[in-house]
Amino acid sequence: MLSDEVAEYLALQPGGRYLDCTIGSGGHSAAILKRIIPNGKLIGLDQDEEMLSLARERLKNYKKNLELIRGNFSELKKIISEKDGFAGILYDLGLSLFQIRKKERGFSFLVDGPLDMRMNQRQNLTAEQVVNESSEEKLIQILKEYGEEYYAPRIVSAIIRGRKSSPISTTFQLKRIVTSAVPKRKKRIHPATKTFQALRIAVNRELEALEWSLPQAINLLEKKGRILVISFHSLEDRIVKQTFRKFAESKSLKVITRSPLIPTRMERCINPHARSAKLRVAEKL
Ligand SMILES: C[S@@+](CC[C@H](N)C(=O)[O-])C[C@H]1O[C@@H](n2cnc3c(N)ncnc32)[C@H](O)[C@@H]1O
């Protein structure tokens, strides 16, 4: 989503207080800060220290208006000590291109790196552990639930065979195993896409984090405050849609976007990674 569009849906007020739960390298936050200075405040959150450093550098001219916090958005209630509510809260879920492209982080099958996939570098659990130590049943469940992978049993059989001879410890090793396990057909996406997505979601407990976080965020909104969520796959979008609906039924929220907004053709050309993005917006009553 374009930052201008995000800023528009946040209905930014000069002097308002905002929370970016996934600051990343600070693209959307820069657009927000520009519009709320000189008296507004933005809190930017990320669980990835490298991303916080990038955001700190990019937004160094807004020091007075910006507070950066390292943490998981699943713990908003604990992290945010402010008593006053927020006029807007933003989630731009998933990973930044910076994380995807950096081979040491092990998120992508396009670059060879350790099978890591942790967004929070202080966390113990890595994708290597999930792949090499989970039972066959558990791995099938992960690939089915988080990757909606039709060939989950075949892929997992190949993983189990592969890890018997030596641990699977790199992205390319895993990519080779997955590619060899599924029938060769012309497909729009790479055969390893869903397996990598599923493992990443499992390692970072992404769906649980979102499920726990949204009610806390809605609680932190002031009256007429807006919550925006940009998601990148149907599992996340379903959680957002259902949570907004539940709070709308209890008259705590008004849903602004009946159906999610998707990127325009032009945006998809500029940034192909944004092609699956969906934006949902709701307002506190
Ligand atoms: C798509 S990027 C955000 C990009 C950002 N909006 C920008 O304009 O640069 C998502 C970011 O959210 C962070 N993130 C994902 N899940 C998180 C969670 N549960 N708690 C905190 N940060 C999270 C990731 O580390 C990543 O930096």
The ligand as an ORCA input file, in Angstrom:
! r2SCAN-3c Opt
* xyz 0 1
  C       6.201     -5.263      6.234
  S       7.360     -4.790      7.446
  C       6.864     -3.152      7.824
  C       7.363     -2.125      6.837
  C       7.089     -0.711      7.286
  N       5.677     -0.413      7.318
  C       7.805      0.291      6.395
  O       7.114      1.140      5.803
  O       9.036      0.238      6.327
  C       6.803     -5.635      8.872
  C       7.649     -5.390     10.101
  O       6.905     -5.859     11.218
  C       7.758     -6.520     12.122
  N       6.919     -7.461     12.873
  C       6.254     -8.532     12.382
  N       5.565     -9.148     13.351
  C       5.795     -8.443     14.502
  C       5.354     -8.586     15.837
  N       4.561     -9.597     16.222
  N       5.752     -7.667     16.744
  C       6.563     -6.636     16.359
  N       7.029     -6.468     15.117
  C       6.653     -7.353     14.185
  C       8.804     -7.164     11.236
  O      10.003     -7.393     11.953
  C       8.978     -6.124     10.121
  O      10.011     -5.226     10.388
*
